[in-house]
Amino acid sequence: MNIVVLAGGLSPERDVSLSSGCMIANALLENGHNVILADLYIGFESVDNFADAHRKYKKDKYKFAVPEREPDLEAVRQARKSGGVSLIGEGILPICADADITFNALHGSIGENGRLQAVFDVFGVKYTGTGYEGSFMAMDKPLAKEIMRINGIETPPGYVFDAHDICGAEVMKRIEPPWAVKPCGCGSSVGVSLIDGIEEFDAAVKYARAYEDKILVEKKIVGREFSVGILGGEALPPIEIIPNAGFYDYRNKYQPGASKEICPPEGLPPEVDAELRETTLKVHRALRLGDYSRLDAIVGEDGKIYVLEINTLPGMTPTSLIPQEAAAVGISYGQLCERIVNLALNKK
């Protein structure tokens, strides 16, 4: 097959996406497909079909390592030769439409909030993952939490505030610390702080405000952190996440050795394992998600499962969780990528 692996983009999660995209592209190459890795934002010059792009831009192997810090998006803007304000680079849409399938390896922003999926639907592009409706609902954290509550799914209590008017004293009236402070629509723990008291509040807000104008302040839940993937309508084994220091932030997610990821988890009662999987399926269905997703949750000290969020395009980097969960049931990385492609091709 002719496959475009779409990564990069103008998002704080750009580097994570490029790492995922490189691994996916290499796996699909090894599976015998014709593959090109495309940067959504940068695009291609002087090509308007897959064959020309493949001839001009193909590589035998792709490689990208995620730096410790989020990317400088202004430098990325300056690097695009075509200029302009479009979030979709030159040649991307015709090349994706000409391919047999576009493997969406984007994370955050336009790639995950439904806007790109809506454009693809209009242009007749076949793509992997969730459609525009589920992408929009899952990426908007407050909306996703509200839908979870309507469906009887436990999630940490929280409130949305305007980043420029937020006041620690006002937050205290609604919810007592400790808090999780985060932008409403970012992933990969970008802009997220876990804080224990009001003295840390201003710094946490400043960090979140660098990415969005709407900030979600949640009750910080203490307990064991887990992630559970969905593939083709079935829940994969839970994986436990134990950072060596701090919490599961951007660095601890993507720097090798920064966290312990245990699958299957040690000492997890079978009934809790089953409840984690059942909850993941329930959230996946409530938000109308696609062929695969990954849920993040904490089993609190009170024994309850608190859903933090669900990811419509889980990371596929060397340290990502859903490939580890798939491996635990005998699905290799290459097989996982092939399964995702075939699930997308079989959709109406």
C-alpha positions, 0 to 999 in steps of 0.5 A: 500500500501507499501510506502517508505517515502524518506527524509534526505540525505546529503543536507543543507536542510536535516533537513527540509526534515526530518520534511516533511518526518515525517509528510508525513509518519504519515499521510500515516500511519493514512490513513492505509498504511504500511510505513517506513521513510528512510533516503536517505544518512544513509540507512538501514543495512542488509535488501534488501526488503520492508517487512524486512525493515518494520519489522525491522525499522517501527515506530508507529509515527515519529517526527522531529523539524527543528533547527534554523540553517542548519545542520552540514553535516560533522557530518552526514557523520561521523554518517553513519556506512557504510562509502563510498562516495555514496549519496545513503545509503545501501539498499535504492534502492532495498527497494524503488524498492520493495515498491508500491511507494516511496514518495519523501520528499527530499529537495535540492541536489540529491533529487531535482536536477534530479539525484535521479529521473534519478537513480529511472527511471533506477531501475524502482522505482515509485516515487512522484513529478517531473521527472529528466528533470523538476527537473534539469531545476527548480533546476538550478536557472539561467537555470530556469530564462532563460526558464522563459524569453523565455516564456515571464515570468517576473523574477528579472534581475540577473547574475551568477558569480564564487564565487571565482572571484566575485567582488562587483565593477564588479557586480555594472557595471551590476546591481545596488543594492539592491541585492539578493545574492544566491547559484545557486542550493539551496532551503529553502533560504539556503545561501541567503542574501538580501542586500542594498549596497556594504558594505554588499556584501563580507559577503553575498558572503561568506555565499553563497560560503559556499554552492556552487561555482556559485553565482546568484546576482539578483536585489532585488524586493520590494513588497508583497511576495506570494506563489502559489501551483499546484496540479494535474494541477490546481493552489491552492489559493495564500498565502501571506508571511509576516516575523515578521522581516527580509526576508523569510530566513531559520529561518523565514520559519521553526520556528513556529510563525516567519512569518505570512502566510495569505491564502487567502491574504487580499486585493488582487485584483481578477485580481492579484490573477488570474494572480498569478495562471496563471503565476504559471501554465505557469512556471510549464508547461514551466519547465515540472514539475510533479504532484505538485509544488509551485511558489514563487513570488513578486508583485512589487511596479510597479504592475508586478509579478516577479517570484523568483523560483519554487519548485519541492518538496514543503515543507510539514513541520508544517509551510509549505505553500502548505498544508495551500493552500490545506487546504484553498480549503478543502483538509486536510493534509492526503488527500493531501498526498494521492492525491500526491501518487495517482497522481504518481501511475497513471502516465505511 
